[in-house]
Amino acid sequence: MTERKTLKKDENGILEIGGIKVTDLAAQYKTPLYVYDRAHIEDICKSFSETVEKYYGLGKVFYASKAFSCKEIYRIIGGLRLGADVVSVGEMRTALSVGFPAENLCFHGNNKSYVDLEFAVNSGVGYIVIDALSEIDDIDVICKNTGRNQKVLLRVNPGIEAHTHHYVQTARPDSKFGFNIATGDAEKAIEKLLTKKNLNFCGLHCHIGSQIFEKKSFVIAADRMTDLYKRVKDKYGVSFDVLNLGGGFGIRYTEQDPAFSLSDYTDYVRTICVELEKNVTEKGIKKPYLMLEPGRSIVGEAGVTLYTVGRIKEISGIKNYLSVDGGMFDNPRFALYQAKYEVLAATRLNEKPVKTYTIAGKCCESGDLIAEDVSLPEMREGDILAVLSTGAYNYSMASNYNRNLVPPVVMVKDSRSYYCVKPQSFEDLVRNDL
């Protein structure tokens, strides 16, 4: 078992999460089950915020909701004075429903409808990040009709290809996100925004991708964005107040990934702060309010999914299938982009691996797999498996495929546990059927 802060094993080889045995969690809540270690989430959030304050002094961390969105996560980050990056009215409404301050929301999306924008403006959302030319006109009309003035940022594409899967590279030249700097599209959008009297054009936003482990990409992004800020100042006489550099810090999924400690993440944020401060000074531009948008790095490693082993099928000399009671309906990431995970025999950690298994889901799809070539002890039906680092983009992307129920979410801390998302029922499943 890889050493992870959120996980321990007892003397009998049973995995513990937040001080609670997985056998107790499975007995109380059943499987499949998403489990989050709240202390891990809180520690990361505090570290990010404190680092921005210490090394830059002017800014806020905005949690990227798409990684994991529910009422409880907004209560947690709101209590820690973070903002939230939301990418749909659904995420926005979820945050607002628990009293999350609208002014601490930053609304993203490449295809926000007029109705979406109307709701955001009327709700008093802090920032809207513009990602289409026609969106500029829509927000301007909405503000004119309601007598409001809306803070906006413009999403630009700095053309940085971070070393990660191409599906999560968001700053490639052909990305659907942002206005390209190199083609001049960004400046055209800036010129249009500067003519709008009902919009408070505060600054720019960029996001270079996800699951990034090296710092160089973030350093380049800070340099390119401040270059653009200087050009805008020199050409248009405008000094922006805000710079949003997005998120994208990587997490550990398998032993092949770096094991980042709290201090390692702190160093990432520190590097961004120091580089931005240096760029601002050297280029003679106004020091902008810094916004960062980590998501996966806050909740990813805090989450573990528990499964119960079902049928085991051994194809002699070819492959051993170990089926679990979940699958692509609770974790579609393997099917989408062959995401890799560390899988533990959570009730038999004292036993040595003796066999290689492919972990199969219960859906009627050949591609419904959780992991391949996993070394485990000789497994039996009824054993509990733990799939690590499932806190980001698992519950968020879950579905009712094959009419399966989305698993509940449980939060643990200091040997106590509670639901933050209740189990779906079959009544929930058919509620909207006619």
MARDREN-224091 format. One record per residue (C-alpha): x, y negated, z; residue number from 1; residue in three letters. Coordinates in steps of 0.25 Angstrom, whole numbers, plus 2048, in hexadecimal, padded with zeros to 3 digits. Layout:
REM MARDREN-224091
{{X; Y; Z}; NUM; "ALA"}
...
***
This chain:
REM MARDREN-224091
{{800; 800; 800}; 1; "MET"}
{{805; 7F2; 7FC}; 2; "THR"}
{{807; 7E9; 808}; 3; "GLU"}
{{7FC; 7DF; 808}; 4; "ARG"}
{{7F9; 7D5; 813}; 5; "LYS"}
{{7EA; 7D8; 812}; 6; "THR"}
{{7EB; 7E7; 813}; 7; "LEU"}
{{7F0; 7F1; 81E}; 8; "LYS"}
{{7EF; 800; 821}; 9; "LYS"}
{{7EC; 806; 82E}; 10; "ASP"}
{{7F4; 812; 834}; 11; "GLU"}
{{7EA; 81C; 82C}; 12; "ASN"}
{{7ED; 816; 81F}; 13; "GLY"}
{{7E0; 80E; 81D}; 14; "ILE"}
{{7E0; 800; 817}; 15; "LEU"}
{{7DC; 7F4; 81F}; 16; "GLU"}
{{7D8; 7E7; 819}; 17; "ILE"}
{{7D7; 7DB; 823}; 18; "GLY"}
{{7D8; 7E5; 82E}; 19; "GLY"}
{{7CD; 7EE; 82A}; 20; "ILE"}
{{7CE; 7FC; 825}; 21; "LYS"}
{{7C9; 7FF; 817}; 22; "VAL"}
{{7C2; 80B; 81C}; 23; "THR"}
{{7BA; 802; 825}; 24; "ASP"}
{{7B7; 7F8; 81A}; 25; "LEU"}
{{7B3; 803; 811}; 26; "ALA"}
{{7AA; 809; 81C}; 27; "ALA"}
{{7A3; 7FC; 81F}; 28; "GLN"}
{{7A2; 7F5; 811}; 29; "TYR"}
{{7A3; 801; 808}; 30; "LYS"}
{{7AB; 801; 7FB}; 31; "THR"}
{{7AE; 7FC; 7F1}; 32; "PRO"}
{{7B2; 7F0; 7F9}; 33; "LEU"}
{{7B9; 7E3; 7F8}; 34; "TYR"}
{{7C1; 7DF; 804}; 35; "VAL"}
{{7C7; 7D1; 806}; 36; "TYR"}
{{7D1; 7CE; 811}; 37; "ASP"}
{{7CD; 7C0; 815}; 38; "ARG"}
{{7DA; 7BC; 81D}; 39; "ALA"}
{{7E2; 7BE; 810}; 40; "HIS"}
{{7D9; 7B5; 809}; 41; "ILE"}
{{7DA; 7AA; 814}; 42; "GLU"}
{{7E9; 7AB; 815}; 43; "ASP"}
{{7EB; 7A9; 806}; 44; "ILE"}
{{7E1; 79D; 805}; 45; "CYS"}
{{7E8; 797; 811}; 46; "LYS"}
{{7F6; 799; 80B}; 47; "SER"}
{{7F2; 793; 7FE}; 48; "PHE"}
{{7EC; 787; 804}; 49; "SER"}
{{7F7; 784; 80E}; 50; "GLU"}
{{801; 785; 803}; 51; "THR"}
{{7FB; 77B; 7FA}; 52; "VAL"}
{{7F9; 772; 806}; 53; "GLU"}
{{808; 774; 80A}; 54; "LYS"}
{{80F; 773; 7FD}; 55; "TYR"}
{{806; 76A; 7F5}; 56; "TYR"}
{{7FD; 763; 7FF}; 57; "GLY"}
{{7F1; 75F; 7F5}; 58; "LEU"}
{{7E8; 76A; 7F0}; 59; "GLY"}
{{7DF; 776; 7F3}; 60; "LYS"}
{{7DE; 785; 7F0}; 61; "VAL"}
{{7D1; 789; 7E8}; 62; "PHE"}
{{7CE; 798; 7EA}; 63; "TYR"}
{{7CB; 79E; 7DC}; 64; "ALA"}
{{7BD; 7A4; 7DE}; 65; "SER"}
{{7BD; 7AD; 7D3}; 66; "LYS"}
{{7C7; 7B7; 7DA}; 67; "ALA"}
{{7BC; 7BA; 7E4}; 68; "PHE"}
{{7B0; 7B2; 7E7}; 69; "SER"}
{{7A5; 7B3; 7F2}; 70; "CYS"}
{{7A0; 7AB; 7FD}; 71; "LYS"}
{{7AA; 7B0; 807}; 72; "GLU"}
{{7B6; 7AC; 7FF}; 73; "ILE"}
{{7B1; 79E; 7FE}; 74; "TYR"}
{{7AE; 79D; 80D}; 75; "ARG"}
{{7BD; 7A2; 80F}; 76; "ILE"}
{{7C4; 798; 806}; 77; "ILE"}
{{7BB; 78D; 80A}; 78; "GLY"}
{{7BE; 78F; 818}; 79; "GLY"}
{{7CD; 78E; 814}; 80; "LEU"}
{{7CA; 781; 80C}; 81; "ARG"}
{{7CD; 787; 7FF}; 82; "LEU"}
{{7C6; 782; 7F2}; 83; "GLY"}
{{7C0; 78C; 7E8}; 84; "ALA"}
{{7C2; 78E; 7D9}; 85; "ASP"}
{{7B4; 793; 7D4}; 86; "VAL"}
{{7B2; 797; 7C5}; 87; "VAL"}
{{7A3; 799; 7C5}; 88; "SER"}
{{796; 793; 7CB}; 89; "VAL"}
{{795; 7A0; 7D3}; 90; "GLY"}
{{7A2; 79F; 7DA}; 91; "GLU"}
{{79E; 790; 7DC}; 92; "MET"}
{{791; 793; 7E2}; 93; "ARG"}
{{797; 79E; 7EB}; 94; "THR"}
{{7A1; 795; 7F1}; 95; "ALA"}
{{796; 78A; 7F3}; 96; "LEU"}
{{78D; 794; 7F9}; 97; "SER"}
{{796; 795; 806}; 98; "VAL"}
{{798; 786; 807}; 99; "GLY"}
{{7A5; 785; 7FF}; 100; "PHE"}
{{7A8; 777; 7FC}; 101; "PRO"}
{{7A5; 774; 7EE}; 102; "ALA"}
{{7B0; 769; 7ED}; 103; "GLU"}
{{7BA; 775; 7EF}; 104; "ASN"}
{{7B5; 77C; 7E3}; 105; "LEU"}
{{7BC; 77C; 7D6}; 106; "CYS"}
{{7B4; 781; 7CA}; 107; "PHE"}
{{7BA; 788; 7BF}; 108; "HIS"}
{{7B6; 78F; 7B2}; 109; "GLY"}
{{7B8; 78F; 7A3}; 110; "ASN"}
{{7A9; 790; 7A0}; 111; "ASN"}
{{7A2; 788; 7AB}; 112; "LYS"}
{{793; 785; 7A6}; 113; "SER"}
{{78C; 778; 7A7}; 114; "TYR"}
{{784; 77E; 7B2}; 115; "VAL"}
{{790; 783; 7B9}; 116; "ASP"}
{{797; 775; 7B9}; 117; "LEU"}
{{78A; 76E; 7BD}; 118; "GLU"}
{{789; 777; 7C9}; 119; "PHE"}
{{798; 774; 7CD}; 120; "ALA"}
{{797; 765; 7CB}; 121; "VAL"}
{{78A; 765; 7D3}; 122; "ASN"}
{{790; 76E; 7DE}; 123; "SER"}
{{79B; 764; 7E0}; 124; "GLY"}
{{7A6; 76E; 7DC}; 125; "VAL"}
{{7B4; 768; 7DE}; 126; "GLY"}
{{7BA; 76A; 7D1}; 127; "TYR"}
{{7B6; 76F; 7C3}; 128; "ILE"}
{{7C1; 775; 7BA}; 129; "VAL"}
{{7BE; 772; 7AC}; 130; "ILE"}
{{7C1; 77D; 7A2}; 131; "ASP"}
{{7BA; 778; 795}; 132; "ALA"}
{{7B8; 76B; 78E}; 133; "LEU"}
{{7A9; 76B; 78E}; 134; "SER"}
{{7A9; 76D; 79D}; 135; "GLU"}
{{7AE; 75F; 79E}; 136; "ILE"}
{{7A2; 759; 798}; 137; "ASP"}
{{799; 762; 7A0}; 138; "ASP"}
{{79E; 75E; 7AD}; 139; "ILE"}
{{79E; 750; 7A9}; 140; "ASP"}
{{790; 750; 7A5}; 141; "VAL"}
{{78C; 758; 7B2}; 142; "ILE"}
{{793; 74D; 7BB}; 143; "CYS"}
{{78D; 742; 7B3}; 144; "LYS"}
{{77F; 748; 7B5}; 145; "ASN"}
{{781; 74A; 7C4}; 146; "THR"}
{{789; 73E; 7C7}; 147; "GLY"}
{{795; 746; 7CC}; 148; "ARG"}
{{7A4; 745; 7C9}; 149; "ASN"}
{{7AA; 753; 7C8}; 150; "GLN"}
{{7B9; 757; 7CB}; 151; "LYS"}
{{7BF; 75F; 7C0}; 152; "VAL"}
{{7CC; 766; 7BC}; 153; "LEU"}
{{7CF; 76A; 7AE}; 154; "LEU"}
{{7D5; 778; 7AC}; 155; "ARG"}
{{7E1; 779; 7A3}; 156; "VAL"}
{{7E9; 784; 79E}; 157; "ASN"}
{{7F8; 782; 7A0}; 158; "PRO"}
{{7FC; 78E; 797}; 159; "GLY"}
{{803; 796; 7A2}; 160; "ILE"}
{{802; 7A5; 7A0}; 161; "GLU"}
{{805; 7AB; 7AE}; 162; "ALA"}
{{809; 7B9; 7AE}; 163; "HIS"}
{{7FC; 7C1; 7B1}; 164; "THR"}
{{7F1; 7C8; 7AA}; 165; "HIS"}
{{7EC; 7C1; 79D}; 166; "HIS"}
{{7DE; 7C1; 7A2}; 167; "TYR"}
{{7E2; 7B8; 7AE}; 168; "VAL"}
{{7EB; 7AF; 7A7}; 169; "GLN"}
{{7E3; 7A2; 7A6}; 170; "THR"}
{{7ED; 798; 7A1}; 171; "ALA"}
{{7F1; 7A0; 794}; 172; "ARG"}
{{7EF; 797; 787}; 173; "PRO"}
{{7E3; 79E; 783}; 174; "ASP"}
{{7DC; 79E; 791}; 175; "SER"}
{{7CD; 79B; 792}; 176; "LYS"}
{{7D1; 792; 79E}; 177; "PHE"}
{{7D5; 784; 79D}; 178; "GLY"}
{{7D9; 77A; 793}; 179; "PHE"}
{{7E7; 77D; 78D}; 180; "ASN"}
{{7F2; 773; 790}; 181; "ILE"}
{{7FB; 777; 784}; 182; "ALA"}
{{7F0; 775; 77A}; 183; "THR"}
{{7EC; 767; 77F}; 184; "GLY"}
{{7DE; 76C; 783}; 185; "ASP"}
{{7E0; 768; 791}; 186; "ALA"}
{{7E3; 75A; 78E}; 187; "GLU"}
{{7D7; 759; 785}; 188; "LYS"}
{{7CE; 75D; 791}; 189; "ALA"}
{{7D5; 754; 79A}; 190; "ILE"}
{{7D2; 748; 791}; 191; "GLU"}
{{7C4; 74C; 790}; 192; "LYS"}
{{7C3; 74D; 79F}; 193; "LEU"}
{{7C9; 73F; 7A1}; 194; "LEU"}
{{7BD; 739; 79A}; 195; "THR"}
{{7B3; 73F; 7A3}; 196; "LYS"}
{{7AE; 735; 7AE}; 197; "LYS"}
{{7A6; 73F; 7B6}; 198; "ASN"}
{{7B1; 749; 7B8}; 199; "LEU"}
{{7BD; 747; 7C2}; 200; "ASN"}
{{7C8; 74D; 7BA}; 201; "PHE"}
{{7D1; 751; 7C6}; 202; "CYS"}
{{7DC; 75A; 7BF}; 203; "GLY"}
{{7DF; 767; 7B8}; 204; "LEU"}
{{7DE; 776; 7BB}; 205; "HIS"}
{{7E6; 782; 7B6}; 206; "CYS"}
{{7E6; 791; 7BA}; 207; "HIS"}
{{7F1; 799; 7B3}; 208; "ILE"}
{{7EC; 7A7; 7B7}; 209; "GLY"}
{{7EB; 7B2; 7C1}; 210; "SER"}
{{7F3; 7BC; 7C8}; 211; "GLN"}
{{800; 7B4; 7C7}; 212; "ILE"}
{{80C; 7B8; 7CF}; 213; "PHE"}
{{817; 7AE; 7CA}; 214; "GLU"}
{{818; 7A0; 7CE}; 215; "LYS"}
{{81D; 79A; 7C1}; 216; "LYS"}
{{810; 799; 7BA}; 217; "SER"}
{{80A; 790; 7C5}; 218; "PHE"}
{{817; 788; 7C5}; 219; "VAL"}
{{815; 786; 7B5}; 220; "ILE"}
{{806; 783; 7B7}; 221; "ALA"}
{{809; 778; 7C1}; 222; "ALA"}
{{813; 772; 7B8}; 223; "ASP"}
{{80A; 772; 7AB}; 224; "ARG"}
{{7FE; 76D; 7B3}; 225; "MET"}
{{806; 761; 7B9}; 226; "THR"}
{{80C; 75E; 7AB}; 227; "ASP"}
{{7FE; 75D; 7A6}; 228; "LEU"}
{{7FA; 754; 7B2}; 229; "TYR"}
{{806; 74B; 7AE}; 230; "LYS"}
{{801; 74A; 79F}; 231; "ARG"}
{{7F3; 746; 7A4}; 232; "VAL"}
{{7F9; 73C; 7AD}; 233; "LYS"}
{{802; 736; 7A2}; 234; "ASP"}
{{7F8; 737; 796}; 235; "LYS"}
{{7EB; 734; 79D}; 236; "TYR"}
{{7EF; 72C; 7AA}; 237; "GLY"}
{{7E8; 737; 7B2}; 238; "VAL"}
{{7ED; 73E; 7BF}; 239; "SER"}
{{7E6; 74A; 7C3}; 240; "PHE"}
{{7E2; 74D; 7D1}; 241; "ASP"}
{{7E1; 75C; 7D1}; 242; "VAL"}
{{7E9; 768; 7CB}; 243; "LEU"}
{{7E4; 776; 7CC}; 244; "ASN"}
{{7EE; 780; 7CA}; 245; "LEU"}
{{7E5; 78C; 7CB}; 246; "GLY"}
{{7E9; 799; 7D1}; 247; "GLY"}
{{7EE; 7A7; 7CD}; 248; "GLY"}
{{7F7; 7AC; 7D7}; 249; "PHE"}
{{7F9; 7BB; 7D6}; 250; "GLY"}
{{7F6; 7C6; 7E0}; 251; "ILE"}
{{7FB; 7D4; 7E3}; 252; "ARG"}
{{7F3; 7DF; 7DD}; 253; "TYR"}
{{7FD; 7EA; 7DC}; 254; "THR"}
{{80B; 7ED; 7E0}; 255; "GLU"}
{{810; 7E7; 7D3}; 256; "GLN"}
{{80B; 7D9; 7D7}; 257; "ASP"}
{{813; 7D0; 7E0}; 258; "PRO"}
{{80E; 7D1; 7EF}; 259; "ALA"}
{{80C; 7C2; 7F2}; 260; "PHE"}
{{80B; 7BE; 801}; 261; "SER"}
{{804; 7B2; 806}; 262; "LEU"}
{{812; 7AA; 805}; 263; "SER"}
{{813; 7AE; 7F7}; 264; "ASP"}
{{806; 7A8; 7F3}; 265; "TYR"}
{{809; 79C; 7FB}; 266; "THR"}
{{816; 79B; 7F3}; 267; "ASP"}
{{80E; 79B; 7E6}; 268; "TYR"}
{{805; 78F; 7EB}; 269; "VAL"}
{{811; 788; 7F0}; 270; "ARG"}
{{818; 789; 7E3}; 271; "THR"}
{{80C; 783; 7DC}; 272; "ILE"}
{{80C; 778; 7E6}; 273; "CYS"}
{{81B; 775; 7E5}; 274; "VAL"}
{{81B; 775; 7D6}; 275; "GLU"}
{{80F; 76C; 7D5}; 276; "LEU"}
{{815; 762; 7DE}; 277; "GLU"}
{{822; 762; 7D7}; 278; "LYS"}
{{81B; 760; 7C9}; 279; "ASN"}
{{812; 755; 7CE}; 280; "VAL"}
{{81E; 74E; 7D4}; 281; "THR"}
{{827; 750; 7C7}; 282; "GLU"}
{{81C; 74C; 7BD}; 283; "LYS"}
{{817; 740; 7C5}; 284; "GLY"}
{{808; 744; 7C6}; 285; "ILE"}
{{7FE; 743; 7D1}; 286; "LYS"}
{{7FF; 74E; 7DB}; 287; "LYS"}
{{7F2; 756; 7D8}; 288; "PRO"}
{{7E9; 75D; 7E1}; 289; "TYR"}
{{7ED; 76C; 7E0}; 290; "LEU"}
{{7E3; 777; 7DE}; 291; "MET"}
{{7E6; 786; 7DE}; 292; "LEU"}
{{7DD; 791; 7DB}; 293; "GLU"}
{{7E1; 79E; 7E1}; 294; "PRO"}
{{7D7; 7AA; 7E1}; 295; "GLY"}
{{7DD; 7B8; 7DF}; 296; "ARG"}
{{7E9; 7B4; 7E8}; 297; "SER"}
{{7DF; 7B1; 7F3}; 298; "ILE"}
{{7D5; 7BD; 7F3}; 299; "VAL"}
{{7DC; 7C7; 7EA}; 300; "GLY"}
{{7E5; 7CF; 7F4}; 301; "GLU"}
{{7DB; 7CC; 7FF}; 302; "ALA"}
{{7D1; 7D6; 7F8}; 303; "GLY"}
{{7D1; 7E5; 7F8}; 304; "VAL"}
{{7C6; 7EE; 7F2}; 305; "THR"}
{{7C3; 7FB; 7F9}; 306; "LEU"}
{{7BE; 807; 7F1}; 307; "TYR"}
{{7BA; 815; 7F5}; 308; "THR"}
{{7C0; 820; 7ED}; 309; "VAL"}
{{7B5; 829; 7E5}; 310; "GLY"}
{{7B8; 833; 7DA}; 311; "ARG"}
{{7C6; 837; 7D7}; 312; "ILE"}
{{7C9; 83D; 7C9}; 313; "LYS"}
{{7D6; 843; 7C6}; 314; "GLU"}
{{7D9; 845; 7B7}; 315; "ILE"}
{{7E4; 84F; 7B8}; 316; "SER"}
{{7F2; 84A; 7B3}; 317; "GLY"}
{{7EB; 83D; 7AE}; 318; "ILE"}
{{7E5; 834; 7B9}; 319; "LYS"}
{{7DE; 834; 7C6}; 320; "ASN"}
{{7D2; 82B; 7C8}; 321; "TYR"}
{{7CD; 826; 7D5}; 322; "LEU"}
{{7C0; 820; 7D5}; 323; "SER"}
{{7BB; 815; 7DF}; 324; "VAL"}
{{7AD; 810; 7E2}; 325; "ASP"}
{{7B0; 802; 7DB}; 326; "GLY"}
{{7B6; 7FE; 7CE}; 327; "GLY"}
{{7B6; 7F4; 7C3}; 328; "MET"}
{{7A9; 7EE; 7C9}; 329; "PHE"}
{{7B1; 7E9; 7D5}; 330; "ASP"}
{{7BE; 7E8; 7CF}; 331; "ASN"}
{{7BE; 7E5; 7C0}; 332; "PRO"}
{{7CD; 7E0; 7BF}; 333; "ARG"}
{{7D3; 7ED; 7BA}; 334; "PHE"}
{{7C9; 7EF; 7AF}; 335; "ALA"}
{{7CB; 7E0; 7AB}; 336; "LEU"}
{{7DA; 7DF; 7AB}; 337; "TYR"}
{{7E0; 7EB; 7B1}; 338; "GLN"}
{{7E2; 7E5; 7BF}; 339; "ALA"}
{{7EB; 7ED; 7C8}; 340; "LYS"}
{{7E9; 7F0; 7D7}; 341; "TYR"}
{{7EF; 7F7; 7E3}; 342; "GLU"}
{{7E6; 802; 7E8}; 343; "VAL"}
{{7E7; 808; 7F5}; 344; "LEU"}
{{7E2; 815; 7FB}; 345; "ALA"}
{{7DC; 80D; 807}; 346; "ALA"}
{{7D9; 818; 810}; 347; "THR"}
{{7E6; 820; 80E}; 348; "ARG"}
{{7F2; 816; 80E}; 349; "LEU"}
{{7FB; 81F; 816}; 350; "ASN"}
{{7FA; 82A; 80B}; 351; "GLU"}
{{804; 82A; 7FF}; 352; "LYS"}
{{800; 828; 7F1}; 353; "PRO"}
{{800; 835; 7E9}; 354; "VAL"}
{{7F7; 833; 7DD}; 355; "LYS"}
{{7F4; 829; 7D3}; 356; "THR"}
{{7E6; 824; 7D0}; 357; "TYR"}
{{7DE; 81B; 7C7}; 358; "THR"}
{{7D3; 814; 7CF}; 359; "ILE"}
{{7C6; 814; 7C8}; 360; "ALA"}
{{7B9; 80D; 7CA}; 361; "GLY"}
{{7AB; 812; 7CA}; 362; "LYS"}
{{7A6; 80B; 7BE}; 363; "CYS"}
{{7A3; 811; 7B0}; 364; "CYS"}
{{7AF; 80C; 7A9}; 365; "GLU"}
{{7BD; 813; 7A6}; 366; "SER"}
{{7C4; 805; 7A9}; 367; "GLY"}
{{7BE; 804; 7B7}; 368; "ASP"}
{{7CB; 806; 7BF}; 369; "LEU"}
{{7D0; 7FF; 7CB}; 370; "ILE"}
{{7DF; 804; 7CA}; 371; "ALA"}
{{7E7; 80E; 7C2}; 372; "GLU"}
{{7F3; 816; 7C7}; 373; "ASP"}
{{7F1; 814; 7D6}; 374; "VAL"}
{{7FA; 81D; 7DF}; 375; "SER"}
{{7F1; 822; 7EB}; 376; "LEU"}
{{7F1; 82D; 7F4}; 377; "PRO"}
{{7E8; 839; 7F1}; 378; "GLU"}
{{7DA; 832; 7F1}; 379; "MET"}
{{7CD; 838; 7F5}; 380; "ARG"}
{{7BE; 834; 7F3}; 381; "GLU"}
{{7BB; 82A; 7FE}; 382; "GLY"}
{{7C8; 824; 800}; 383; "ASP"}
{{7C9; 814; 800}; 384; "ILE"}
{{7D1; 80D; 7F5}; 385; "LEU"}
{{7D5; 7FE; 7F7}; 386; "ALA"}
{{7D8; 7F6; 7EB}; 387; "VAL"}
{{7E1; 7EA; 7EF}; 388; "LEU"}
{{7E0; 7DC; 7EA}; 389; "SER"}
{{7D2; 7DC; 7E5}; 390; "THR"}
{{7CE; 7CF; 7EC}; 391; "GLY"}
{{7CE; 7C7; 7DF}; 392; "ALA"}
{{7C6; 7C9; 7D2}; 393; "TYR"}
{{7C0; 7D6; 7D7}; 394; "ASN"}
{{7B3; 7D2; 7DF}; 395; "TYR"}
{{7B2; 7C6; 7D5}; 396; "SER"}
{{7B2; 7CE; 7C9}; 397; "MET"}
{{7AA; 7DA; 7CE}; 398; "ALA"}
{{79D; 7DE; 7C7}; 399; "SER"}
{{791; 7E8; 7C8}; 400; "ASN"}
{{797; 7F0; 7BC}; 401; "TYR"}
{{790; 7FE; 7BC}; 402; "ASN"}
{{786; 7F7; 7C6}; 403; "ARG"}
{{790; 7F9; 7D1}; 404; "ASN"}
{{78F; 7F0; 7DD}; 405; "LEU"}
{{79A; 7E5; 7DF}; 406; "VAL"}
{{7A1; 7E9; 7EC}; 407; "PRO"}
{{7A0; 7E0; 7F9}; 408; "PRO"}
{{7AB; 7D7; 7FE}; 409; "VAL"}
{{7B0; 7D8; 80C}; 410; "VAL"}
{{7B9; 7CE; 813}; 411; "MET"}
{{7C3; 7D3; 81E}; 412; "VAL"}
{{7CB; 7CC; 828}; 413; "LYS"}
{{7D1; 7CF; 836}; 414; "ASP"}
{{7CA; 7DD; 836}; 415; "SER"}
{{7BD; 7D8; 833}; 416; "ARG"}
{{7B5; 7D9; 826}; 417; "SER"}
{{7A8; 7D3; 820}; 418; "TYR"}
{{7A1; 7D2; 813}; 419; "TYR"}
{{7A3; 7C6; 80A}; 420; "CYS"}
{{79B; 7CC; 7FF}; 421; "VAL"}
{{791; 7D6; 802}; 422; "LYS"}
{{78F; 7E3; 7FA}; 423; "PRO"}
{{786; 7E3; 7EE}; 424; "GLN"}
{{77A; 7EB; 7EF}; 425; "SER"}
{{773; 7F2; 7E3}; 426; "PHE"}
{{768; 7E8; 7E6}; 427; "GLU"}
{{772; 7DD; 7E3}; 428; "ASP"}
{{776; 7E5; 7D6}; 429; "LEU"}
{{768; 7E5; 7D0}; 430; "VAL"}
{{763; 7D8; 7D6}; 431; "ARG"}
{{762; 7D1; 7C8}; 432; "ASN"}
{{75E; 7DC; 7C0}; 433; "ASP"}
{{750; 7DB; 7BA}; 434; "LEU"}
***
